[in-house]
Amino acid sequence: MRPPDAEPPGTPAAGVPGWQASCRCVGSSFAAWLAWDMADYGLARRWYGSSIKAAHASGDKLLAAYQTGSLAGFDRTSSATRAKSACP
C-alpha cells in the first residue's frame, strides 16, 4: 500500500506530482478565462502563463499544447478587441 501523498502510477517523478500539476493547470486556465471575460488582460495573461507552466510540470504534452493554444487565442482576440476600442 502506498502512502496517501505518493504519486499515482505513471506520473513524472520530479517536483510536483503530475496529477496535482494538471489540477493546478486547469484551475489557472479557468482563472485566466474569468479574467479575460472581465477584460483584465494583464491578469488573464499572467494566469495563462501559470497554466502553461503547470501543464509542462504535469508532463502532459497535449495539455501543454492546449494551454499554449489558449494563450494564442487570447492574444489574438484581446489585441483585436483593444484595437477596436482604440479607434474612434
N, C-alpha and C positions, 0 to 999 in steps of 0.2 A: 504494500500500500504506500502511495506517495503522500508526502505532507501536503496540506491544503494550499500552500503558497508555491508549490512546484509548478513548473511549466507543463502544460498539456503536451502529449506526444506530438512531434512534428513541428514544434516552434523553434525559431532560432535561439541558440544558447546565449548569445551575447546581449547584455543590457536588459532592457525591459522585455518580459515575455511577449511573444508575438500577438497573442490574443488581447493582451492589455493595450498594446500599441495600436491594434486595429480598433479597439473601442475608443481610444483617445482620438484616433483619426476621424472616425465617424462623428464623434461629438464636436470636434473642431470644425469639421465641414458644415455641420448644422449651424454652429455659431456664426460661421462665415456667411452662410446663406441668409441668416437673420440680419446680420449687419448690412449685407448687400441690399436686402429688402428695405431697410431703414435708411438707405442712401449714405451710410457711413463707410465710404470706400476705403479709407485708411485702415479701419478696424477689420473690414472684410478681408483685405489683402493680408493682414497680419494673421488672421485665423486660417486662411487658406495656406499660408506658409507653414503654420504649425501642423496643419493637417497633412501636408506633403511630408514633413519630417517624420511624423508618426507613422505614416504609411511606409516609408522607407525602413523605419525601425522594426516594423512588423514583419518585414521580409516578403510581403505580398506584392509582387511586381504589378499585378493587374490593378490592385488598389492604388498603388503609387501612380500608375499611368492615368487612372480615372481622376484622381485628385489634381494631377498636373493639367489634365484637360479641363477640369472645372475652373482652375485658375485662369487658363487661357480664355475660356468663355467669359469669365468675369471681366478680364482685362478688355476684351473686345467690346462687350456690352457697356461696361462702365465708361470707357473712353468715348464711345458713340453718344451716350447719354450726356456726358459732360460737354461734348462739342455742340450738341443741340441746344443745351441750356445757355451756352455762351453766345450763341447767335441771336441777334435781335429779332 
